[in-house]
């Protein structure tokens, strides 16, 4: 990277220099280390290495990192750059203008579905002379940061890029919106843009802990991440994040129930043949819109409906046979009920209905009822009293003995969601160890691990258990490794998650529990 930084000496524009360094810093963005923080290991390591090199290329790199890096990287880079400048190391003319920008205007282009916002923030370098024919303040290095915010992915930033053709970009966006009822383009206050983008980039960072970057963002996002982060800080703070299109105040349980009742009594739902199943399906649709879509149960779109039907439901919700049969039909009725209330144009309603029809055929394949794998529905119900289908594997791992008898105890009468029954089940599971002198303490730790697996807190615990099981390790040994780590880390959630994430295998001698 220090060799590549020599190219910075040849560029004439601070914008080009910032984009080059942002691309460098993005080369490890989103990556994870088994041990330690990658921003500290590589980012701060690069700063230390450049400081020791002391070359003009190293100085230019440090100057750019002082503006584009994380807070720790920036502080270290600024100190190192000042030291090199005091030693009369040469630096390019553009170095004094890195990051010296002022916002010119902020805009948002929104699709009528409410799926995503395209946020455009324009900037100009302070002190730059205007380009020929440009408005005052629009210098040769005026530019626009463009960020795509996806509300079907929790409001995260999924793409970003920079354009130097500011006037052309804004004109094109305005023309497209003027001739398309499915688009809206408007100017927003810089404070609003900052709040919106800060939320979006934070949502992206949080999502990285759950999924791989390549499944979340565009291929180019990492190259612009540092640049976008720095430009957002150049916008004035002071406003709450603007609500997505159609969002409302949080829905109470009573308000959700009233909305469901209104839907079931509407003309859109009159053809549904099973009112009971339709009611339960409507509850799931409303809960998804409130809990996963920024309190927007009435918002419908092809992407949202497909995600709900083919991704969220099969992972998260335990449906009965009647609900499985009714769900696609209820969703179609919901689209007809909800879309007119948000003012969705007719072409949007048609496209959404077509998408639901197409997804309905795939729903029976995407949704796999646990009972089709030979599990008794009452057993599944005891493991999933909250209906969280994604919890079934880890809860079955934590409590493998739920059927049959043990002495005079009928295991089918015990419910692992209840503390007293949970302890009885664990005592039965570890009956062979009852003679241990520390049995009470040992069982208490098993109870702690079982509770964490039941709740999925932290999620890294079940991920670690799966990795060890896939390697062929015995369930009991896996539990003991999880117990050893939990006991050693104590009440430090972040450290516990990191330690669990580090587990790759069980040592030849499993640690004592």
Buried (B, 14 or more C-beta within 10 A) or exposed (E): BBEEBBEBBEBEBBBBBBBBBBBBBBEBBBEBBEEEBBBEEBBBEBBEEBBEBEBBBBBBBBBBBBBBBBEBBBBBBBEBBEBBBEEEBEBBEBBEBBBEBEBBBBBBBBBBBBBBBBBBBBBBBEEBEBEEEBEEEBBBBBBBBBBBBBBBBBBBBBBBBBBBEBBEBBEEBBEEBEEBEBBBBEEBBBBBBBBBBBBBBEBBBEBBEEEEBEEBBBEEBBBBBBBBBBBBEBBEEEBEBBEBBBBBEEBEEEBBBEBBEEBBEBEBBEEBEBEEBBBBBBBBBBBBBBEBBBBBBBBBBBBBBBBBBBEBBBEBBBBBEBBBBBBBBBBBBBBBBBBEEBEBBEEBBEBBBEBBEEBBEEBEEEBEBBBEEEBEEEBBEBBBEEEBBBBBBBBBBBBEBBEEEBEEBEBBEBBBBEEEBBBBBBBBBBEEBEEEEEEEEBBEBBBBBBBBBBEBBBBBBBBBBBBBBEEEBEBBBBBBBBBBBBBEBEEEEEEBBBBBBEBEEBEEEBBEB
